Amino acid sequence: MPVLLDGLRRLEYRGYDSAGVAVFHDGKLALARAEGKLDRLQARLGDAGLPAGTMGIGHTRWATHGIPSEANAHPHLDCSGTLAVAHNGIIENYLSLKEELLARGHRFRSETDTEVVPHLLEEEYDGSLVTAVHRVAGRLRGSFALAVASVREPDVIVGARQGSPLVVGLGEGENYLASDIPAILNLTRNTFILDDGEVVVLTREEVRIHDRDRRPIAKTMFTVPWDPQHAERGGYPHFMLKEIHEQPRALADTLAGRIGPDGTLNLDELPIDREAAHSLNRVFMTACGTACNAGLVGRYLLERWARLPVEIDVASEFRYRDPVMRPGDLAILVSQSGETADTLEALREWRRRGAKTLAITNVMGSSISREAEAVIYTRAGPEIAVASTKAYVTQLLVLTLLALKLGELRGCLTKRELAGYLDGLTTLPRLAGEVLEAAAPLAEIARSWQQWDDVFFIGRGLDHAVALEGQLKLKELSYIHAEAYPAGELKHGTLALIVPGIPVVALATQHGLQEKMASNIAEVKARGALVIGIVPAGEEEFARHFDELITIPRVDSLLMPILSVLPLQLLAYHAAVTRGCDVDKPRNLAKSVTVE
């Protein structure tokens, strides 16, 4: 039980509204479930007095089919109450399966799609749990990661994957199954990642993996490079704040070995030589949420340094386009988890169309990293808070390195220009630390937003791309409605929303665009807005345009996004704390979106 509960707590960042555990002991199954957070399940367990057991499964559910309730919580049982199933994902054909099962006399206790699985297994079971799982998995449509256990085989857990992530952890005299690495990181760092269609059989002593045709598979174990302590709060009140303050180290780790002592840019993960770089026609980037905002910065830099036309798509929309692709096009997929369902499907679509595919992700062994032709890792370490921070800045850094490398290979950058940008990159971990050390005034600024239901962000060029991430963070964490606009678009409708006192965050870090920004800031100030400005150090004369001024260290304008986003993250964090929001687990959100 302590292993199950600790693992579930380490998965809380994924978002959930009910939880449950099933423990197998002495030929019997004991079940406890509760609506709400794990504390309620813990209280229920205290009352139920479940046996200690030596095998069990647990799950934190995010409601899709059926309201959050104890009846709809996982694990779900068959009619006999001897077989338990936990499921992450969506069974798309559950209604037709449920109708068949009802017609054959099965009794359902929940509104979920998941409950068809234990009833199907009940029918298919003929003495071999793994055979039953194979048969049932072949009938399911949709996405699923399954954990199945039965009192008839008290030393076995069977897992199956199709679309939703599933990790196997290898211990000594014990083995584990989890939907994400942090759940088992304090128990083992030796893991397998299942591929779609695979079924795994776990016992205390061994792990066996089969493909969908039931043939044995030999998989290569990999060791997770993260230290288990990285997934702990370390004295911070929230994971979010801890991860914001970990960004200097994450930037340094992501740079490590990629800029040589002789000033060379080493991006060995990029399988493109000078000839191949010259043959590139276009770049397509596909991502979701924060990763898509990072891609907007990457587009700007790739066009500027590598002189390549770049298109960027939200992955959930890309799948329903019919983009024109030519030989020599490169598709870049950006995903923190490497399991984002829409981005993964976009990757598969690009591969079907014959594009070269490059993944940028934080998780070794993830689906996207394995299915792309090449992968560049961001080295952010585990990110527990739902709202992304250090994953975003390391995505920015990798995209910057990629744009510089392609610019170098294509001959679009001189050696002197490249050296200047690389020198600037090496200063970013230290400068990011300086931004965070000087961040105390941000809490007071954010507290003043408590009375407002709306906050606006404006910027031009790269500042607008960063503004989009700033407004997303504020919405995610504080539930304040926030919008980001290109500053030049104010007169095209947005000014109608500016009323006296309303906060407007104005980013003005892009040299050459500041005069234009000054005019746009004057427009909102004339309507009574309270303007908070973010500018590079040394430009304090710009302060007269703002009601509040936030300065950040000066670097080249094209490297500014990695620093200018840091105050925006902290503003969102402090606004959420002031409003009493659940900072690490915002309502209705999940860390990894593994279903469409």
C-alpha positions as CSV (number, residue, x, y, z in Angstrom):
1,M,0.0,0.0,0.0
2,P,2.7,2.6,0.7
3,V,4.2,1.9,-2.7
4,L,0.9,2.4,-4.4
5,L,0.0,5.6,-2.6
6,D,3.4,7.1,-3.0
7,G,3.4,6.3,-6.8
8,L,-0.1,7.9,-7.1
9,R,1.1,11.0,-5.3
10,R,4.0,11.3,-7.7
11,L,1.4,11.3,-10.5
12,E,-0.8,14.0,-9.0
13,Y,0.6,16.5,-11.4
14,R,-1.2,14.8,-14.3
15,G,-4.5,16.0,-13.0
16,Y,-7.3,13.8,-11.6
17,D,-10.7,13.9,-9.8
18,S,-10.9,10.5,-8.1
19,A,-8.5,7.7,-7.0
20,G,-8.5,4.1,-6.0
21,V,-6.5,1.0,-5.2
22,A,-6.9,-2.7,-5.4
23,V,-4.7,-5.0,-3.2
24,F,-4.4,-8.7,-3.6
25,H,-3.7,-10.8,-0.5
26,D,-4.3,-14.4,0.6
27,G,-6.5,-15.2,-2.5
28,K,-8.8,-12.2,-2.0
29,L,-9.1,-8.7,-3.6
30,A,-9.6,-5.7,-1.4
31,L,-10.8,-2.4,-3.1
32,A,-10.9,1.2,-1.9
33,R,-12.0,4.2,-4.0
34,A,-12.9,7.8,-3.4
35,E,-14.0,10.9,-5.3
36,G,-11.6,13.8,-5.0
37,K,-7.9,14.0,-4.0
38,L,-5.7,11.3,-2.5
39,D,-6.2,12.6,1.0
40,R,-9.8,11.3,0.8
41,L,-8.7,7.9,-0.4
42,Q,-6.2,7.8,2.4
43,A,-9.0,8.5,4.9
44,R,-11.1,5.8,3.3
45,L,-8.2,3.4,3.6
46,G,-7.8,4.1,7.3
47,D,-11.5,3.1,7.7
48,A,-11.4,0.1,5.5
49,G,-8.3,-1.5,6.9
50,L,-7.1,-3.0,3.7
51,P,-4.6,-5.8,4.0
52,A,-0.9,-5.1,3.3
53,G,-0.8,-7.4,0.3
54,T,2.2,-8.1,-2.0
55,M,0.6,-7.1,-5.3
56,G,-1.8,-4.3,-6.2
57,I,-2.8,-1.6,-8.7
58,G,-3.9,1.9,-8.3
59,H,-5.1,4.8,-10.5
60,T,-5.9,8.5,-10.4
61,R,-8.7,9.1,-12.8
62,W,-9.5,12.2,-14.9
63,A,-13.3,12.1,-15.8
64,T,-14.1,11.6,-19.4
65,H,-17.1,9.2,-19.4
66,G,-19.2,9.8,-16.3
67,I,-19.0,12.3,-13.5
68,P,-16.2,12.3,-10.8
69,S,-17.6,9.8,-8.2
70,E,-16.6,6.8,-6.2
71,A,-18.5,4.5,-8.5
72,N,-16.7,5.8,-11.6
73,A,-13.2,5.7,-9.9
74,H,-10.7,3.1,-10.9
75,P,-9.9,0.2,-10.5
76,H,-13.0,-1.4,-12.0
77,L,-14.1,-5.0,-11.4
78,D,-15.8,-7.8,-13.3
79,C,-19.1,-9.3,-12.2
80,S,-17.4,-11.8,-9.9
81,G,-15.3,-9.1,-8.2
82,T,-12.1,-11.2,-8.6
83,L,-10.5,-9.3,-11.5
84,A,-9.5,-5.6,-11.4
85,V,-8.5,-3.2,-14.2
86,A,-7.0,0.3,-14.1
87,H,-7.1,2.2,-17.4
88,N,-5.6,5.4,-18.8
89,G,-7.1,6.6,-22.1
90,I,-10.4,6.4,-23.9
91,I,-12.2,3.3,-25.3
92,E,-13.9,4.7,-28.4
93,N,-16.1,1.7,-29.1
94,Y,-17.2,1.1,-25.5
95,L,-20.9,1.7,-26.2
96,S,-21.2,-1.1,-28.7
97,L,-19.2,-3.4,-26.5
98,K,-21.3,-2.5,-23.4
99,E,-24.5,-3.2,-25.3
100,E,-23.2,-6.7,-26.2
101,L,-22.1,-7.3,-22.6
102,L,-25.4,-6.2,-21.1
103,A,-27.3,-8.4,-23.5
104,R,-25.3,-11.3,-22.2
105,G,-26.2,-10.5,-18.6
106,H,-23.2,-8.5,-17.3
107,R,-23.9,-6.0,-14.6
108,F,-22.3,-2.6,-14.8
109,R,-21.7,-0.4,-11.7
110,S,-20.3,2.7,-13.4
111,E,-20.8,5.1,-16.3
112,T,-17.2,4.7,-17.5
113,D,-15.9,3.4,-20.8
114,T,-13.3,1.5,-18.8
115,E,-15.7,-1.0,-17.2
116,V,-16.2,-2.9,-20.4
117,V,-12.6,-4.1,-20.1
118,P,-13.0,-6.3,-16.9
119,H,-16.2,-7.7,-18.2
120,L,-14.6,-8.6,-21.6
121,L,-11.7,-10.2,-19.7
122,E,-14.2,-12.2,-17.5
123,E,-15.6,-13.8,-20.7
124,E,-12.2,-14.4,-22.3
125,Y,-10.4,-15.8,-19.2
126,D,-9.6,-19.5,-19.7
127,G,-6.9,-19.9,-17.1
128,S,-4.4,-17.5,-18.6
129,L,-4.7,-13.8,-17.8
130,V,-2.2,-12.7,-20.5
131,T,-4.1,-14.6,-23.2
132,A,-7.3,-12.9,-22.1
133,V,-5.6,-9.5,-22.2
134,H,-4.3,-10.2,-25.7
135,R,-7.8,-11.1,-26.9
136,V,-9.5,-8.2,-25.3
137,A,-6.9,-5.6,-26.5
138,G,-7.6,-6.7,-30.0
139,R,-11.2,-5.7,-29.7
140,L,-10.6,-2.2,-28.2
141,R,-10.5,0.9,-30.3
142,G,-9.0,4.1,-29.0
143,S,-6.1,4.7,-26.6
144,F,-5.4,2.7,-23.6
145,A,-2.7,1.8,-21.0
146,L,-4.1,-1.1,-19.0
147,A,-3.0,-2.7,-15.7
148,V,-4.9,-6.0,-15.0
149,A,-4.8,-8.3,-12.0
150,S,-6.8,-11.3,-10.9
151,V,-7.1,-13.3,-7.7
152,R,-6.8,-16.5,-9.9
153,E,-3.2,-15.6,-10.7
154,P,-2.1,-13.8,-7.5
155,D,1.5,-13.3,-8.6
156,V,0.9,-11.7,-11.9
157,I,0.1,-8.2,-13.3
158,V,-0.5,-7.8,-17.0
159,G,-0.2,-4.5,-18.8
160,A,-1.1,-3.5,-22.3
161,R,-0.5,-0.3,-24.3
162,Q,-2.1,1.3,-27.3
163,G,-1.6,5.1,-27.6
164,S,-1.2,5.9,-23.9
165,P,2.2,5.7,-22.2
166,L,3.2,2.7,-20.1
167,V,6.5,2.3,-18.3
168,V,7.9,-0.9,-16.8
169,G,10.3,-0.5,-13.8
170,L,12.8,-3.3,-12.9
171,G,13.6,-3.9,-9.3
172,E,15.2,-6.7,-7.2
173,G,12.6,-9.2,-6.2
174,E,9.9,-6.8,-7.4
175,N,8.8,-5.1,-10.6
176,Y,6.5,-2.1,-11.4
177,L,4.1,-0.7,-14.0
178,A,3.4,3.0,-14.2
179,S,2.0,5.5,-16.7
180,D,5.0,7.9,-16.1
181,I,8.5,7.7,-14.9
182,P,8.2,9.9,-11.7
183,A,5.8,7.3,-10.2
184,I,8.6,4.8,-9.8
185,L,11.7,7.0,-9.8
186,N,12.4,6.5,-6.1
187,L,12.1,2.7,-6.5
188,T,14.2,2.2,-9.6
189,R,15.8,4.0,-12.5
190,N,16.0,0.9,-14.7
191,T,13.1,0.9,-17.1
192,F,11.5,-0.3,-20.3
193,I,9.0,1.8,-22.3
194,L,6.3,-0.2,-24.0
195,D,5.4,0.4,-27.6
196,D,1.9,0.4,-29.1
197,G,0.4,-3.1,-29.3
198,E,2.7,-4.6,-26.7
199,V,1.6,-6.6,-23.7
200,V,3.7,-7.1,-20.6
201,V,3.6,-9.8,-17.9
202,L,5.1,-8.8,-14.5
203,T,5.8,-11.2,-11.7
204,R,8.0,-10.6,-8.6
205,E,11.0,-12.2,-10.4
206,E,10.6,-11.5,-14.1
207,V,9.2,-9.3,-16.9
208,R,8.0,-10.8,-20.2
209,I,6.9,-8.7,-23.2
210,H,4.9,-9.8,-26.2
211,D,3.9,-8.0,-29.4
212,R,0.3,-7.9,-30.6
213,D,0.9,-11.3,-32.3
214,R,1.9,-12.8,-29.0
215,R,5.5,-13.2,-30.0
216,P,8.2,-12.6,-27.3
217,I,10.1,-9.4,-27.5
218,A,13.6,-8.6,-26.2
219,K,13.7,-4.9,-25.3
220,T,16.7,-2.9,-24.3
221,M,16.6,-1.5,-20.7
222,F,17.5,2.1,-20.3
223,T,18.5,3.9,-17.1
224,V,16.6,7.2,-16.4
225,P,19.2,9.9,-15.9
226,W,17.1,12.0,-13.5
227,D,18.1,12.0,-9.8
228,P,15.0,11.0,-7.7
229,Q,15.5,14.1,-5.6
230,H,14.8,16.2,-8.7
231,A,11.2,15.1,-8.4
232,E,10.9,16.4,-4.8
233,R,9.9,19.9,-3.7
234,G,13.1,20.5,-1.8
235,G,11.7,23.0,0.7
236,Y,9.8,25.1,-1.9
237,P,6.1,25.7,-1.2
238,H,5.2,24.5,-4.7
239,F,6.8,22.4,-7.4
240,M,6.0,25.3,-9.7
241,L,8.2,27.7,-7.8
242,K,11.0,25.1,-7.5
243,E,10.9,24.5,-11.2
244,I,11.1,28.2,-12.0
245,H,14.2,28.4,-9.8
246,E,15.7,25.3,-11.4
247,Q,15.8,27.0,-14.8
248,P,19.4,28.3,-14.7
249,R,20.5,24.8,-14.0
250,A,18.2,23.4,-16.7
251,L,19.7,25.9,-19.2
252,A,23.2,24.9,-18.2
253,D,22.4,21.2,-18.6
254,T,20.9,21.7,-22.0
255,L,24.0,23.6,-23.1
256,A,26.4,21.1,-21.7
257,G,28.7,19.7,-24.4
258,R,26.8,21.5,-27.2
259,I,29.1,24.5,-27.2
260,G,32.7,23.4,-27.3
261,P,35.6,25.2,-25.6
262,D,36.8,26.3,-29.0
263,G,33.5,28.0,-29.7
264,T,32.1,25.3,-32.0
265,L,28.4,24.4,-32.0
266,N,28.0,20.6,-31.5
267,L,24.6,19.3,-32.2
268,D,25.5,15.7,-33.0
269,E,21.8,14.6,-32.6
270,L,21.0,16.5,-35.8
271,P,21.5,14.0,-38.7
272,I,21.8,16.7,-41.3
273,D,25.1,17.5,-42.9
274,R,26.0,20.6,-45.0
275,E,24.7,19.1,-48.2
276,A,21.4,18.0,-46.7
277,A,21.0,21.4,-45.0
278,H,21.3,23.1,-48.4
279,S,18.7,20.7,-49.8
280,L,16.0,21.7,-47.2
281,N,13.1,23.5,-48.7
282,R,10.9,24.3,-45.8
283,V,10.4,23.5,-42.1
284,F,7.1,22.5,-40.5
285,M,6.7,22.7,-36.8
286,T,3.9,20.9,-34.9
287,A,3.2,21.2,-31.2
288,C,0.5,21.9,-28.6
289,G,0.1,24.6,-25.8
290,T,3.4,25.8,-24.4
291,A,5.4,23.8,-26.8
292,C,3.6,25.6,-29.7
293,N,4.5,28.9,-28.1
294,A,8.1,27.8,-28.1
295,G,7.8,26.9,-31.7
296,L,6.7,30.5,-32.6
297,V,10.1,31.7,-31.3
298,G,11.8,28.9,-33.2
299,R,10.1,29.9,-36.4
300,Y,11.4,33.4,-36.1
301,L,14.9,32.3,-35.4
302,L,15.0,29.6,-38.2
303,E,13.8,32.1,-40.7
304,R,16.3,34.8,-39.5
305,W,19.4,32.6,-39.2
306,A,18.8,29.7,-41.6
307,R,16.7,31.5,-44.2
308,L,14.2,28.7,-44.3
309,P,10.4,29.3,-44.6
310,V,8.7,27.9,-41.6
311,E,5.1,26.9,-41.0
312,I,3.8,26.1,-37.5
313,D,0.6,24.2,-36.7
314,V,-1.3,23.3,-33.5
315,A,-1.0,19.6,-33.7
316,S,-4.8,19.0,-33.1
317,E,-5.5,21.1,-36.1
318,F,-2.7,19.9,-38.3
319,R,-4.2,16.4,-38.5
320,Y,-7.2,17.7,-40.3
321,R,-5.3,19.8,-42.9
322,D,-3.9,18.5,-46.1
323,P,-0.6,20.4,-46.2
324,V,1.5,20.6,-49.3
325,M,4.8,18.8,-48.7
326,R,7.8,18.4,-50.9
327,P,10.9,16.2,-50.8
328,G,13.4,18.0,-48.7
329,D,10.9,19.3,-46.1
330,L,11.7,18.9,-42.4
331,A,9.0,18.3,-39.8
332,I,9.9,19.3,-36.2
333,L,7.7,17.9,-33.4
334,V,8.0,19.6,-30.0
335,S,6.6,18.0,-26.8
336,Q,7.7,18.1,-23.2
337,S,6.5,14.6,-22.4
338,G,7.0,13.0,-25.8
339,E,3.6,11.4,-25.3
340,T,1.3,14.3,-26.4
341,A,-1.4,12.4,-28.3
342,D,-2.0,15.0,-31.1
343,T,1.7,15.7,-31.6
344,L,2.4,11.9,-31.8
345,E,-0.3,11.5,-34.4
346,A,1.1,14.5,-36.3
347,L,4.5,12.8,-36.3
348,R,3.0,9.6,-37.7
349,E,1.2,11.6,-40.4
350,W,4.5,13.4,-41.4
351,R,6.2,10.0,-41.6
352,R,3.5,8.6,-43.9
353,R,4.0,11.6,-46.1
354,G,7.7,11.0,-46.3
355,A,9.0,14.0,-44.4
356,K,12.2,14.0,-42.4
357,T,11.2,14.1,-38.7
358,L,13.0,15.6,-35.8
359,A,11.7,15.5,-32.2
360,I,12.4,18.0,-29.4
361,T,11.4,16.5,-26.1
362,N,12.4,16.1,-22.5
363,V,11.7,12.4,-21.9
364,M,14.1,9.7,-23.0
365,G,12.4,6.7,-24.4
366,S,9.1,8.5,-25.0
367,S,6.9,7.6,-28.0
368,I,7.8,10.7,-29.9
369,S,11.5,10.3,-29.3
370,R,11.4,6.7,-30.5
371,E,9.3,7.2,-33.6
372,A,11.0,10.3,-34.9
373,E,14.1,9.8,-37.2
374,A,16.1,12.0,-34.8
375,V,15.6,13.6,-31.4
376,I,17.2,16.4,-29.5
377,Y,16.6,16.2,-25.7
378,T,16.0,19.4,-23.7
379,R,17.5,18.0,-20.4
380,A,15.1,20.0,-18.2
381,G,14.8,17.1,-15.7
382,P,11.5,16.0,-14.3
383,E,8.8,18.7,-14.4
384,I,6.0,18.0,-11.9
385,A,3.9,21.1,-11.9
386,V,1.2,21.0,-14.6
387,A,2.1,24.4,-16.0
388,S,5.4,24.1,-17.9
389,T,8.3,26.4,-17.1
390,K,11.7,24.9,-17.4
391,A,10.6,22.6,-20.2
392,Y,9.6,25.8,-22.1
393,V,12.8,27.6,-21.7
394,T,14.9,24.6,-22.6
395,Q,12.7,24.1,-25.7
396,L,13.5,27.7,-26.6
397,L,17.2,27.0,-26.1
398,V,17.2,23.8,-28.2
399,L,15.3,25.6,-31.0
400,T,17.9,28.4,-30.8
401,L,20.8,25.9,-31.1
402,L,19.0,24.2,-34.0
403,A,18.4,27.5,-35.8
404,L,22.1,28.5,-35.3
405,K,23.3,25.1,-36.5
406,L,21.2,25.1,-39.6
407,G,22.3,28.7,-40.3
408,E,25.9,27.6,-40.0
409,L,25.4,24.5,-42.3
410,R,23.6,26.6,-44.9
411,G,26.2,29.3,-44.9
412,C,23.7,32.0,-43.7
413,L,25.8,33.0,-40.7
414,T,29.4,34.2,-40.7
415,K,31.8,32.7,-38.2
416,R,31.9,35.9,-36.3
417,E,28.1,36.1,-36.1
418,L,27.9,32.5,-34.9
419,A,30.6,33.1,-32.3
420,G,28.7,36.1,-30.9
421,Y,25.5,34.3,-30.5
422,L,27.2,31.3,-28.9
423,D,29.0,33.6,-26.4
424,G,25.6,35.1,-25.6
425,L,24.1,31.6,-25.0
426,T,26.8,30.7,-22.5
427,T,25.8,33.7,-20.3
428,L,22.1,32.7,-20.1
429,P,22.2,30.3,-17.1
430,R,24.0,33.0,-15.0
431,L,21.7,35.8,-16.3
432,A,18.6,33.7,-15.7
433,G,19.7,33.4,-12.1
434,E,20.1,37.2,-11.8
435,V,16.5,37.6,-13.1
436,L,15.2,35.3,-10.4
437,E,17.3,36.8,-7.6
438,A,15.8,40.2,-8.4
439,A,12.2,39.0,-8.6
440,A,10.9,40.1,-5.2
441,P,8.8,43.1,-6.6
442,L,6.8,40.8,-8.9
443,A,4.8,39.4,-6.0
444,E,3.4,42.9,-5.1
445,I,2.6,43.6,-8.7
446,A,0.7,40.3,-9.1
447,R,-1.2,40.9,-5.8
448,S,-2.6,44.1,-7.3
449,W,-4.2,42.0,-10.1
450,Q,-6.5,40.2,-7.7
451,Q,-9.5,42.5,-8.4
452,W,-9.2,42.1,-12.1
453,D,-10.8,39.4,-14.3
454,D,-8.8,40.4,-17.3
455,V,-5.1,41.1,-18.0
456,F,-3.6,41.9,-21.4
457,F,-0.1,41.2,-22.8
458,I,1.3,43.1,-25.8
459,G,4.6,42.9,-27.7
460,R,6.1,43.0,-31.2
461,G,8.1,40.3,-33.0
462,L,9.7,37.9,-30.5
463,D,8.1,39.8,-27.7
464,H,4.6,38.9,-29.0
465,A,5.6,35.2,-29.1
466,V,6.7,35.4,-25.4
467,A,3.6,37.4,-24.5
468,L,1.5,34.4,-25.7
469,E,3.3,32.2,-23.2
470,G,2.9,34.8,-20.4
471,Q,-0.9,35.0,-20.9
472,L,-1.1,31.2,-21.1
473,K,0.7,30.8,-17.7
474,L,-1.6,33.4,-16.1
475,K,-4.7,31.7,-17.3
476,E,-3.5,28.2,-16.3
477,L,-2.5,29.1,-12.8
478,S,-4.6,32.0,-11.6
479,Y,-7.8,31.5,-13.7
480,I,-7.6,35.2,-14.7
481,H,-8.7,35.7,-18.2
482,A,-5.6,36.8,-20.2
483,E,-5.0,37.6,-23.8
484,A,-1.8,38.4,-25.8
485,Y,-1.9,40.6,-28.8
486,P,0.6,41.9,-31.3
487,A,1.0,45.5,-30.1
488,G,0.3,46.8,-33.6
489,E,-3.1,45.2,-33.6
490,L,-4.5,47.3,-30.7
491,K,-6.5,49.6,-33.0
492,H,-8.0,46.6,-34.7
493,G,-10.4,45.9,-31.9
494,T,-8.4,45.3,-28.7
495,L,-8.5,48.9,-27.5
496,A,-12.3,48.5,-27.0
497,L,-11.4,46.3,-24.0
498,I,-9.0,48.7,-22.3
499,V,-10.7,50.4,-19.3
500,P,-9.1,52.6,-16.5
501,G,-6.8,50.6,-14.2
502,I,-6.8,47.3,-16.2
503,P,-3.3,45.7,-16.2
504,V,-1.4,45.6,-19.5
505,V,2.0,43.8,-19.6
506,A,4.1,45.3,-22.3
507,L,7.3,43.5,-23.5
508,A,9.8,45.9,-25.1
509,T,13.0,43.9,-25.4
510,Q,13.4,44.0,-29.1
511,H,15.9,46.6,-30.2
512,G,14.6,48.4,-33.3
513,L,10.9,47.9,-32.3
514,Q,10.9,50.0,-29.1
515,E,9.8,53.2,-30.7
516,K,6.8,51.4,-32.2
517,M,6.1,49.9,-28.8
518,A,6.3,53.3,-27.2
519,S,3.4,54.5,-29.4
520,N,1.4,51.4,-28.6
521,I,2.0,51.8,-24.9
522,A,0.8,55.4,-25.2
523,E,-2.4,54.1,-26.8
524,V,-3.3,52.0,-23.8
525,K,-2.2,54.5,-21.2
526,A,-4.4,57.1,-22.9
527,R,-7.3,54.8,-22.0
528,G,-6.2,54.5,-18.4
529,A,-4.5,51.1,-18.4
530,L,-1.9,50.2,-15.7
531,V,1.1,49.3,-17.8
532,I,3.8,46.9,-16.5
533,G,6.9,47.1,-18.8
534,I,9.6,44.5,-19.3
535,V,12.8,46.1,-20.8
536,P,16.5,45.3,-20.9
537,A,18.8,46.9,-18.3
538,G,20.3,50.1,-19.4
539,E,17.1,51.4,-21.0
540,E,15.6,52.8,-17.9
541,E,14.9,56.0,-19.8
542,F,12.0,54.0,-21.2
543,A,10.6,53.9,-17.7
544,R,8.5,57.0,-18.3
545,H,6.2,54.9,-20.5
546,F,5.3,52.5,-17.7
547,D,3.5,52.5,-14.3
548,E,5.7,49.5,-13.2
549,L,9.1,48.6,-14.6
550,I,10.7,45.2,-14.7
551,T,14.3,45.1,-16.0
552,I,16.1,42.1,-17.2
553,P,19.8,41.7,-18.1
554,R,20.8,42.7,-21.5
555,V,21.7,40.1,-24.2
556,D,21.2,40.1,-27.9
557,S,17.6,40.8,-28.8
558,L,17.2,37.4,-30.5
559,L,18.2,35.6,-27.2
560,M,15.9,37.7,-25.1
561,P,12.9,35.3,-25.0
562,I,14.7,33.0,-22.7
563,L,15.1,35.8,-20.1
564,S,11.9,37.8,-20.7
565,V,9.6,34.9,-20.0
566,L,10.9,34.4,-16.4
567,P,9.2,37.5,-14.9
568,L,6.0,36.4,-16.7
569,Q,6.1,33.0,-15.0
570,L,6.6,34.5,-11.6
571,L,3.8,37.0,-12.1
572,A,1.5,34.1,-12.9
573,Y,2.7,32.1,-9.9
574,H,2.2,35.0,-7.4
575,A,-1.2,35.9,-8.9
576,A,-2.3,32.3,-8.4
577,V,-1.0,32.2,-4.8
578,T,-2.8,35.4,-4.0
579,R,-6.0,34.1,-5.4
580,G,-5.7,30.8,-3.4
581,C,-5.4,28.6,-6.5
582,D,-3.9,25.1,-6.6
583,V,-0.7,26.2,-8.3
584,D,0.8,22.8,-9.1
585,K,-2.5,21.2,-10.2
586,P,-4.8,23.8,-11.9
587,R,-8.4,22.8,-12.2
588,N,-9.4,20.8,-15.3
589,L,-5.9,20.4,-16.6
590,A,-3.5,17.5,-17.0
591,K,0.3,17.5,-17.4
592,S,0.5,15.1,-20.3
593,V,-2.4,15.2,-22.8
594,T,-2.3,11.6,-23.9
595,V,-5.8,11.5,-25.5
596,E,-7.2,13.5,-28.3
